[in-house]
Amino acid sequence: MLIAHCEDVARNQGSKAIHVIGNPHAKDFYSAVGFNLVGTTQTRFGIGLLFCRSLELLSCKV
């Protein structure tokens, strides 16, 4: 429900995608709710996974 709410808010504000930097332990969660893994980044806590979930029919772009 939280992801659906975030999608609604983002769409209402004109966003075309939701981007998340996630903990590697959360990879399965983000994949299960429709996010695509698009890369990695260094955070102060270690490596973060970059996820994107398109709010349109087009795929996410990095």
N, C-alpha and C positions, 0 to 999 in steps of 0.2 A: 504494500500500500504506500510505503514511503517513496519508492521509485516512481510509482504512478502519479503521486502528488507532485513530485519534482518535475516530471514530464509536463504535467498540466501547467504548472507555474512557468516553466521555461517556454513552452509553446505560446502561452498568453503574452509573454514578453517579447515574442518574435525570434526566439532562439531556434536554430536548426539542428542542434546536437547538444548532448550533455557530455562533458569531459570529466573524468575522475582520475586522481592519482591514488592508487590503492596499494595496500600492504600485500605482499606476495601471498600471505595466508588467506586473503580474501578473493583470490583469483577465481575459484570455483563459484563463489557467490555472484560476483559481477558477471561472469559468463552465463550463469543460470538465469539472470534477469535481463539478458539481452545485450550486454556490453561486449564490444570487440576489443581485444588487446591490440594496441597499436604501437607500443614501444615501452621504453623504460626511462627513468630519470633518477638522478641522485637526489636524495632528500637528507635532512639532518638525521633521520632515523635509519638510513641505509637506502638500498635500491627500492624505488617505487615503480609500480606498474601503471602505465598510461592506458586508460580505457576510454572508449567513445561509444555512445549510443545515439544513433541518428534519430531525429524526430521527423524525418522526411523519408521518401522512398530511396533517395540516393545514399550511398554508403558514406561513412565518416572518412575525412581526409586529415592527414597529419600535417 
